[in-house]
Amino acid sequence: MAAEKLTKGRFVQIIIMLTLLITAFIWRTYNNEVAKNVACKQDEDCVFYVNNLLFTAKFSKDVITLKSEKNDWDIEPVSEQVQLEKVGDLWIITRSNPNLLVSIEVSSNDEKPQLIHLKSMSNGF
């Protein structure tokens, strides 16, 4: 096989495959979404930003409350072991396990959704 001549058809096939691989690599790199990791101590306010919007989170044993300076945002759970409820301007996230990593997607009317991982830290680190 190594001694075969490189035909025009085989050369075109190699160039097409190389172009597809480079295009896929560039597209995946450009569209890569980096998740924001937020780790907070229990019963303390924790502040983080999503798309230049300030969020305040408070972790208790089974509940995480989220509040923002604006109300034009929405969250969707990525984790299946959590329940969401909106009460006024607060989002209440109930989790089945206090050590569970909660993944949510925060979106606003005019911004791309952002993936957030919420984790509570023990008070002794």
Residue, then its C-alpha position, 0 to 999 in steps of 0.5 A: m500500500a505504501a508503494e502505490k502512487l498517489t492518484k488524483g482522486r485519492f489526493v482530492q479525498i485527502i484534501i476534502m477530509l482534511t478540510l472537514l476536520i479543520t472546519a470541525f475543529i474551528w467550529r467546536t473551538y469557537n462555539n465552546e461554552v465554558a461553564k462557570n463554577v460557583a462554590c459557596k459556604q452554607d448560610e453565607d451570601c455568595v456573589f457571582y456574575v453571569n453576562n455582566l449581571l450580578f447574582t446573589a446565591k445563598f446556600s442552606k442545607d437543601v435549598i439554594t436561593l438565587k436573586s439578581e438585580k434584574n428580573d428579566w432572566d430565566i433558569e433551567p435545571v440541567s441536573e435532574q435531581v433538583q426542583l425549581e420554583k420562582v417566588g417573587d424575584l427569587w429562584i428557589i432550587t431544592r436539591s435532594n442531597p446537600n453535597l450535590l453539584v447543581s447545574i443550571e442554565v441561566s438565560s436572559n432575553d438578549e444574551k446567550p444562555q450560560l451554564i452554571h455549576l453550583k456547589s456548597m462548601s463545608n464551613g471548614f473548607 
